Amino acid sequence: MIAIAIDTMSGDFGPAVTVPASVRALSFMPDISLVLVGDSDAIQAELAKLPAGDDNRVRIVATSQVVGMDEKPAVALRNRKDSSLYRAVQLLQQGEVQACVSAGNTGALLAVGCYLLRTFDGIDRPAICAAIPTLDGQALLLDVGANVDVNAENLHQFAVMGSVLASAVLERQNPRVGLLNIGVEDIKGNEQVKHAASLLQADRALNYTGFVEADKLFFSEVDVAVCDGFVGNVALKASEGAARLIRHKLRDSFSGGLLQRLRGLLVEPMLRTFRAQVNPARYNGASFLGLTATLVKSHGGADVDAFCHAIEVARFEAQSDIPRKIQAQLQHWL
């Protein structure tokens, strides 16, 4: 049984999303138990709306504070120690759970995670790693928001951690690692990326394939794409927006006259499959790689399906013991 702490007050919708998502996760993951952290009355109110479930797999930890989505990380560390975000991560630190999921303030979650969980030796900063859809499945993109300013050594560390995660999640024996850049030629990019390229090329433990451009991310050219958090976050959000635009345009193209609606009925099975494959909710749940325990960040605007998927990500990484595998690879690397 894997215990997972849920920061129920996090995100744009709080318990209205996190609690139903937690109940749904319990319904198809019989090997997990959940600790719902937050305002006890609000959690109970949401649980009362839902069908009776397996109550012995749910525990509530009451807290009195909430970290705002616009609060500075220092505030969360100093003045919000009874917040749902802080206490959920603290349960992970204390070993009461094996993973934690939050849709809260990214900066605050990073700060609390670093303070309570620490990073492994050899890792200066944790990176947020997200899955993206590709022609033949998925690829990993990191960092997608934890570190706006990084150096070449940080990018090398991200590559090592991403490679370990890709081996476990994507089941690739020798994951292809690329550096996200504005071109594939050696002369392209800033000095930071060029220096990182030399470090990755010299690391024989990595299957470094060179630079990759953003438009190739989704065409299975690499299994792991490495970049700083600013570039990664922009790339991720742009791809999610593009996916929603395509789905919207396809829906509109089959919602006009009678003939268009008939065509829509004929291709509906194909469209349903396509919508499922590019649905951002299917890829929600980004890991803080480099921390000593499994901490998963959900999108702040996640709906029930998306937040449930983040719980599934946390379960898989706790089952696979991803932090220990990263630590073992780092020891070999160092």
C-alpha atoms as one frame of an Amber mdcrd trajectory, in Angstrom:
protein
   0.000   0.000   0.000   1.447   3.333  -1.087   0.444   6.341   1.003   0.182
   9.673  -0.829  -0.354  13.106   0.749  -2.728  15.412  -1.133  -2.550  19.184
  -0.715  -6.316  19.607  -1.037  -6.363  23.402  -0.749  -4.029  23.922  -3.693
  -4.720  25.085  -7.228  -7.415  27.302  -8.652 -10.316  25.201  -7.342  -9.080
  23.639  -4.086 -11.152  20.832  -2.515 -13.828  21.079  -5.247 -11.321  19.364
  -7.563  -8.718  17.725  -5.350 -11.161  15.748  -3.182 -13.281  14.237  -6.017
 -10.039  13.460  -7.875  -8.719  11.698  -4.797 -11.879   9.607  -4.483 -11.679
   8.700  -8.154  -8.036   7.687  -7.783  -8.930   5.376  -4.913 -11.586   3.692
  -7.067  -9.120   2.367  -9.638  -5.885   2.246  -7.655  -6.481  -0.350  -4.938
  -2.854  -0.223  -3.813  -2.894   3.380  -2.548  -4.107   5.206   0.543  -4.494
   8.973   0.692  -3.893  11.577   3.359  -6.046  14.615   2.555  -4.373  17.699
   4.013  -6.258  20.954   4.459  -9.376  22.525   5.947 -11.180  19.591   7.562
 -14.673  21.075   7.164 -14.119  21.833   3.476 -12.764  18.335   2.843 -15.639
  16.679   4.689 -18.155  18.790   2.785 -16.759  17.589  -0.539 -16.568  13.980
   0.618 -20.238  14.158   1.649 -21.208  14.951  -1.957 -19.546  11.818  -3.280
 -20.584   8.155  -3.238 -19.520   6.177  -0.193 -16.028   4.835  -0.734 -13.310
   2.887   0.996 -13.030   5.100   4.069 -10.256   3.043   5.626  -7.925   4.241
   2.861  -8.554   7.954   3.538  -7.234  10.041   6.401  -7.642  13.776   6.964
  -4.936  15.996   8.417  -6.443  19.336   9.393  -4.557  22.571   8.741  -5.455
  26.207   9.353  -3.559  28.018   6.590  -3.351  28.166   2.793  -0.436  29.301
   0.633  -1.767  31.746  -1.932  -0.938  31.230  -5.593   0.728  34.659  -5.675
   2.575  34.485  -2.359   6.343  34.646  -2.260   8.175  31.399  -1.421   9.747
  32.978   1.672   6.270  33.595   3.105   5.380  29.913   2.734   8.571  28.898
   4.532   8.375  31.348   7.402   4.715  32.078   7.994   2.690  29.191   6.528
   3.940  26.162   8.436   0.384  25.066   9.182  -0.638  25.355   5.538  -1.859
  22.380   3.537   1.140  22.706   1.207   3.747  22.752   3.977   2.150  19.982
   6.032   1.677  17.700   3.008   5.382  17.931   2.173   6.254  17.544   5.847
   4.364  14.235   5.963   6.610  13.091   3.123   9.704  14.249   4.969   8.626
  12.396   8.103   8.066   9.148   6.208   4.324   8.972   6.861   3.677   8.913
   3.103   5.726   7.837   0.091   4.650  10.650  -2.250   2.970  14.055  -2.239
   0.823  15.858  -4.834   0.092  19.581  -4.908  -1.331  22.014  -7.451  -0.087
  24.928  -5.407   2.245  27.855  -5.932   5.264  26.437  -7.828   7.814  28.701
  -6.149   6.477  27.934  -2.675   6.322  24.198  -3.381   9.902  24.249  -4.658
  11.121  26.203  -1.634   9.345  23.956   0.879  10.446  20.838  -0.984  14.094
  21.913  -0.987  13.953  22.947   2.668  12.238  19.824   4.025  13.312  17.103
   1.603  16.702  18.391   0.405  18.384  17.511  -2.864  20.776  14.654  -3.509
  24.518  15.235  -3.425  25.578  16.401  -6.863  22.301  18.186  -7.580  22.304
  21.949  -7.159  18.638  22.461  -8.024  15.673  20.154  -8.571  13.987  20.276
 -11.971  10.316  19.919 -12.826   9.944  17.153 -15.402   6.786  16.821 -17.518
   5.639  14.246 -20.069   4.658  15.400 -23.560   2.921  13.399 -26.334   4.946
  12.188 -29.321   4.324  10.124 -32.440   5.248   6.877 -30.725   4.200   7.609
 -27.147   5.750  10.157 -24.821   8.915  12.138 -24.192  10.115  14.000 -21.115
  10.769  17.741 -20.965  12.740  19.363 -18.143  12.947  21.871 -16.604   9.450
  23.283 -17.108   9.385  25.993 -14.487  11.454  25.429 -11.370  14.617  27.222
 -12.506  14.476  30.267 -14.754  18.219  30.955 -14.574  20.570  27.960 -14.795
  24.135  27.220 -15.838  25.559  24.476 -18.040  26.267  22.216 -15.064  22.616
  22.440 -14.009  21.523  21.387 -17.499  23.899  18.425 -17.302  22.337  17.399
 -13.996  18.856  17.708 -15.517  19.935  15.433 -18.352  21.172  12.749 -15.961
  17.952  12.810 -13.918  15.731  12.887 -17.002  17.572   9.915 -18.472  16.983
   7.882 -15.313  13.275   8.756 -15.281  12.901   7.968 -18.997  14.414   4.527
 -18.430  11.738   3.806 -15.830   8.701   5.607 -17.266   9.270   5.119 -20.990
  11.034   1.776 -20.548  13.859   2.874 -22.857  17.133   1.081 -22.212  19.275
   3.912 -23.552  17.115   7.074 -23.664  18.027   9.650 -26.302  18.812  12.990
 -24.680  18.700  16.281 -26.577  19.246  19.926 -25.668  16.393  22.207 -26.672
  17.831  24.956 -28.868  16.964  27.409 -31.638  18.773  25.271 -34.210  20.642
  21.984 -34.578  23.925  23.475 -35.812  26.833  23.742 -33.360  27.028  27.510
 -33.823  23.393  28.044 -32.698  22.300  28.968 -29.194  23.726  30.946 -26.295
  26.995  30.177 -24.526  25.203  28.378 -21.703  23.607  25.859 -24.079  26.836
  25.411 -26.053  28.776  24.701 -22.853  26.079  22.269 -21.699  26.343  20.477
 -25.040  30.047  19.867 -24.470  29.350  18.469 -20.993  26.638  16.121 -22.246
  28.765  14.972 -25.171  31.624  14.120 -22.816  29.373  12.103 -20.493  29.594
   8.537 -21.817  26.792   7.408 -19.520  24.337   9.545 -21.503  23.007   8.870
 -24.982  23.303  12.508 -26.040  22.030  13.063 -29.580  22.651  16.807 -29.930
  20.440  19.866 -30.221  16.710  19.543 -30.892  14.371  22.293 -32.054  10.986
  22.873 -30.441   8.990  21.768 -33.496  10.680  18.352 -33.333   9.803  17.670
 -29.689   6.622  15.836 -30.639   8.099  13.733 -33.450   9.993  11.148 -31.394
  13.482  12.475 -32.150  14.459  12.420 -28.468  13.199  10.730 -25.302  14.425
  13.524 -23.007  14.588  17.217 -23.937  16.615  19.416 -21.593  16.295  23.189
 -21.149  16.028  25.882 -18.503  12.734  26.452 -16.706  11.821  29.608 -18.606
  12.156  27.997 -22.039  10.562  24.745 -20.871   7.528  26.402 -19.327   6.897
  28.496 -22.444   7.268  25.414 -24.684   4.913  23.363 -22.508   2.221  26.028
 -22.255   2.433  26.780 -25.993   2.007  23.100 -26.858  -0.979  22.763 -24.535
  -2.585  25.829 -26.110  -1.951  24.459 -29.605  -3.556  21.143 -28.666  -6.662
  22.912 -27.361  -6.841  25.063 -30.494  -6.688  22.018 -32.780  -9.409  20.251
 -30.804 -11.570  23.386 -30.888 -11.111  23.858 -34.645 -11.929  20.215 -35.342
 -15.088  20.428 -33.267 -16.192  23.585 -35.051 -15.519  22.095 -38.478 -18.126
  19.394 -37.834 -20.777  21.527 -36.117 -22.164  23.549 -39.044 -24.855  22.379
 -41.454 -26.429  18.959 -41.781 -23.731  17.641 -44.102 -20.966  18.744 -41.747
 -22.710  17.111 -38.793 -23.072  13.853 -40.741 -19.376  13.925 -41.560 -18.699
  14.562 -37.911 -20.665  11.467 -36.914 -18.639   9.363 -39.341 -15.282  10.510
 -38.013 -16.318  10.777 -34.341 -14.487   7.582 -33.245 -11.259   8.882 -34.788
 -11.760  12.332 -33.260 -12.443  10.823 -29.862  -9.143   8.942 -30.020  -7.308
  12.059 -31.158  -8.811  14.187 -28.392  -7.742  11.636 -25.802  -4.181  11.475
 -27.143  -3.591  15.238 -27.104  -5.660  16.048 -24.016  -3.339  17.977 -21.647
  -5.075  16.336 -18.663  -3.551  13.032 -19.743  -0.066  14.461 -19.171  -0.689
  16.387 -15.959   1.659  15.700 -13.097   5.254  16.926 -13.230   7.917  15.555
 -10.900  10.460  17.541  -8.919  13.525  15.515  -9.883  16.554  15.772  -7.613
  14.655  15.834  -4.333  15.102  12.875  -1.999  11.421  11.894  -2.177   8.558
  11.876  -4.705   6.945  15.320  -4.968   4.548  15.878  -7.907   3.299  19.242
  -9.134  -0.134  19.434 -10.773  -1.286  22.314 -12.956  -3.014  24.966 -10.880
  -5.991  24.914 -13.247  -6.286  21.114 -13.325  -9.749  19.591 -13.421 -10.707
  16.323 -11.701  -9.353  14.130 -14.517  -6.064  15.996 -14.659  -5.494  16.017
 -10.904  -6.336  12.327 -10.752  -3.629  11.705 -13.343  -1.126  13.597 -11.167
  -1.943  11.174  -8.339  -1.306   8.315 -10.742   2.097   9.794 -11.609   2.969
  10.008  -7.911   1.921   6.408  -7.368   4.047   5.151 -10.262   7.142   7.060
  -9.205   6.809   5.916  -5.601   6.314   2.324  -6.762   9.325   2.560  -9.066
  11.402   4.273  -6.361  12.558   6.916  -8.830  14.434   9.044  -6.247  16.618
   6.086  -5.225  17.340   5.245  -8.859  18.398   8.826  -9.513  20.601   8.731
  -6.423  22.267   5.517  -7.608  22.943   6.999 -11.041  24.336  10.157  -9.484
  26.746   8.124  -7.357  27.964   6.406 -10.512  28.176   9.739 -12.316  30.042
  11.506  -9.512
